[in-house]
Amino acid sequence: MTDEQHDPEGSVETPVVRDRRRIDPETGERRSPDEESVPVVDSAAPAEEGLAAAGTEPEGSDEELAQARAQAAERLDDLKRLQAEYVNYRRRVERDRETVRETAKAEVLSGLLDVLDDIGRAREHGDLTGAFRAVGEALEAAVTKAGLEQYGEVGDEFDPTIHEALMHGYDDEVDVVTCTQILQPGYRVGERIIRAARVAVAEPTEALPAQQDGGDDGGTVVAGEPVEGAEEEK
């Protein structure tokens, strides 16, 4: 005869077997009335049932697990792609912001170039004195601090990307096209050219074109200036 023994939590029912035999099968002796209803619990049955329940999976669980993993991997890829797009967006915004800042700075500084030219000419003629000198030097210091850099020196190799040649000639003392005179200094902010330096350049004499029709050597040829001896021939 069996009874049901309830778990204290009320979730698991364990069958209880009561041995009501009057003769003990092991000793062969008559049992007392108290021993005739001793409960015998089959502890192996719940364990076996638990193991069976633990090892039993609903049909289709493997397929559902594979689908869940595939969906999780897809969501992870979406998250990584979204994060990469956000990082690229931030970089693009920062780059555009820096470009706008540099452009605005260049526009402001380019408006001061004429003033800087006047200060430079006044210094060359010795007129940069007194209060005017103090103001001029303060302005030059301010634009330098803002990133404006003046360039262009006699003897620099001519670079068409940063120089503008207004005069041209030939010289025995140069090996490459060289700036021989700075007509107007150039200015730049970082890699941005605000104004190209306007210069006079000279090439090596070896590059001088051969004379035609037995003419004289013509001396040094400079754009904008007459060839030597031209007045005498007239």
Secondary structure as GFF3:
##gff-version 3
##sequence-region A 1 234
A	DSSP	beta_strand	2	6	.	.	.	ID=ss1
A	DSSP	beta_strand	13	19	.	.	.	ID=ss2
A	DSSP	beta_strand	38	41	.	.	.	ID=ss3
A	DSSP	alpha_helix	44	55	.	.	.	ID=ss4
A	DSSP	alpha_helix	61	110	.	.	.	ID=ss5
A	DSSP	alpha_helix	113	124	.	.	.	ID=ss6
A	DSSP	alpha_helix	130	145	.	.	.	ID=ss7
A	DSSP	beta_strand	148	151	.	.	.	ID=ss8
A	DSSP	beta_strand	163	171	.	.	.	ID=ss9
A	DSSP	beta_strand	178	184	.	.	.	ID=ss10
A	DSSP	beta_strand	186	189	.	.	.	ID=ss11
A	DSSP	beta_strand	192	195	.	.	.	ID=ss12
A	DSSP	beta_strand	197	204	.	.	.	ID=ss13
A	DSSP	three_ten_helix	205	207	.	.	.	ID=ss14
A	DSSP	alpha_helix	230	233	.	.	.	ID=ss15
###
